[in-house]
Amino acid sequence: MATPYSSVQAWSDPAEHAASVTPSDTEDLTTPARGLYVGTPGDVKVITIHGETVTFPNVPVGILPVRATRVYDTDTTATDIVALW
């Protein structure tokens, strides 16, 4: 899958775009994220850019470095999530 951040060299490179995430069990993110900012701690369930479904338990406030195409509503308890790309 081609991504708009394929030229990013390192995770430490800053994101160029950000958008609030509305978790959904049926809708993908408009643009695949190269990371998620979590504003309120909790579990985050995603589909990765390669199609794996995984739940990250007890994610603290901060950056979750995962390339994701969807953030699920079901099983996601973290809030104030922002997609970065």
Backbone hydrogen bonds, N-H to C=O, Kabsch-Sander energy under -0.5 kcal/mol:
donor,donor_aa,acceptor,acceptor_aa,energy
6,S,3,T,-1.2
8,V,5,Y,-2.0
13,D,10,A,-1.7
19,A,83,A,-1.8
21,V,81,I,-2.7
24,S,71,V,-2.7
29,L,69,T,-3.7
33,A,68,A,-2.7
34,R,84,L,-3.2
35,G,84,L,-1.1
36,L,64,L,-2.3
37,Y,82,V,-3.2
38,V,36,L,-0.5
38,V,62,G,-3.1
39,G,37,Y,-0.6
39,G,79,T,-1.0
39,G,80,D,-1.1
40,T,79,T,-2.0
42,G,59,V,-1.8
44,V,56,F,-2.1
46,V,44,V,-0.5
46,V,54,V,-2.7
47,I,70,R,-1.8
48,T,52,E,-2.9
49,I,67,R,-2.1
51,G,48,T,-2.3
54,V,46,V,-2.2
54,V,52,E,-0.6
56,F,44,V,-3.2
56,F,54,V,-0.5
59,V,42,G,-2.5
59,V,56,F,-0.5
62,G,38,V,-2.1
64,L,36,L,-3.7
66,V,64,L,-2.1
68,A,33,A,-0.9
68,A,66,V,-0.9
69,T,47,I,-2.9
70,R,47,I,-1.1
72,Y,45,K,-2.6
72,Y,70,R,-0.5
76,T,73,D,-1.4
77,T,43,D,-1.5
77,T,75,D,-0.7
78,A,43,D,-2.2
79,T,40,T,-1.4
82,V,37,Y,-2.3
83,A,19,A,-3.0
84,L,35,G,-2.6
85,W,17,H,-2.0
